[in-house]
Amino acid sequence: MSTKPSLILTRLDVQRLERLIDSLDESTPGVLALQDELDRAEQVVGHEEVPAGVVTMNSRVHCREEASGKDYHLTLVYPKDAGPEGNVSVLAPIGCALLGLSVGE
């Protein structure tokens, strides 16, 4: 059984993401998964209190696929900003999974 890593989110990100969720239909892909991630956040802190290396909205991250060794550079964005190469929506499975993680997770 795998345990999900703990999440650290900023108050501002939580507020904005809750507004986003409220503006969308529950059947919109990714909405329920994002709500689950917000609900399981262990820490919600001010933006000045976020430890270095924690993924917040608009963070640029370097990911490596363990199986293939392929590297990716992604920026976590709101759905309206997704699309250009490397910009991944927080509603996409990978975007939702990245939110609140720390380096190495």
Protein Blocks (a to p, Z undefined) as FASTA:
>chain_A
ZZdddddddfklmmmmmmmmmmpcfklghklmmmmmmmmpmbdcdfklpcghiacehiac
ddddfknopacddddddfklgoiehiacfkbmklmmmnopaehZZ
